[in-house]
Amino acid sequence: MGVDSMARLFDMLKGDHKEVTGLLTQTIENKDSSQFPQIRKMLEVHMEGEEKYFYPKIMEEDKETALESYEEHHVGKLVLNELNKTGKDDEAWIPKVEVLKDVLDHHIEEEESKIFTEAQQILSNEQEEEIAQQIEELKSQRM
Amino acid sequence: MRLGVVNMAEFNNVYDLLKNDHNMVKGLIKDTIDKRDTKNFDEIKVQLEIHMMGEEKYLYPALREKDKAKMDKSYQEHHVGKLVLHELKKTDKDNERWIPKMKVLNDILDHHIDEEENQIFPKARDLLDKDQEQDIFKKIKRSKSLMEKQPMKKILEVR
C-alpha cells in the first residue's frame, strides 16, 4: 500500500465535516434554506457510513466513546427530522439550523480531536483503507 | 420523595437565582455520569423543567422583544434538551445507551449555559431596567415555589 492511501479515511471524513459545516454556515448567514436537501442527504450518508463501517471498530476498543458518538448522531437526526417537517418559512426554522450546527460542531470537534486520534492507533492501514472504500461505495450508491 | 428546595431568600437578583439552578443541575448530572447512578434522574428532570419553564415564561419573552434571533435560538436549545430528557425518561435505566444519552444532554446544556451566562445574562442586564428585572425575578421565584410545594411524583405525572 502506498503512502498516498495512508490516513485517507480521516481526510475523507474531515472533508465531509468541512463541506457540511460550510453549507450550514451559508444557510444561517443568508437565511436561505435552498441547500437543505443537500445538507440532509450529505449528513445522512456520512452518518450511515460512520455507523456501519467505522464506529463498530471503535466500539470494540472504546465502547463508551463509541456509544456517545452514536447518541450525538441520534440527536443530530432528531433535529434534521424536525427541520424537514417544519415549514422553511417558519420563524423557528433558522434557529433550529443554528442548534443543529452547534450540536454538529461539538460532535466534529470530539471526533477529530479524540476519536480519529484513537482510531489511528486502533486500526491498521489496511483496515483504514477498507473502511474508506466501504464508505465511498455507500456514497456512490446513495448520492 | 420531595424536590430539593432552594432557599430563594439567598438571592438578590434573577441572574444569581438562575445561575444557581445551572450549577445545581450540572452537579447532579456530573454525579450521575461519574457514578453511573441513575437515582437522581427524576430530580434532574423536574429541576430542568421548572427552570426552563420559568425562563421561557418570564425572562425570554422580555428579551425576545429586543433580540428575537438570539432568543429564538435559546428556545430551540431548550427544545432539544427536552427531546433528550424525554428519551432518557422512556429508555430503561440499565440500557447501555442511557449514560451516553445523559452525556449528550450534559454537552447540550453546557453549551446552552455558557451562552446564557456569558452572552444572554450580561445583555439582559443592559437591556432590562431594574423594575423589569425585579418583576421577572418575583415571577420566577413564585413559579418555582409553587412547583416546589408539589410532591415530585405529581409534577412528573403532569409534565
Interface residues (C-beta under 8 A of the other chain):
Chain A: K63 E64 L67 E68 Y70 E71 E72 H74 V75 L78 V79 E91 A92 I94 P95 K96 E98 V99 D102 V103 H106
Chain B: K68 A69 D72 K73 Y75 Q76 E77 H79 V80 L83 V84 E96 R97 I99 P100 K101 K103 V104 D107 I108 H111
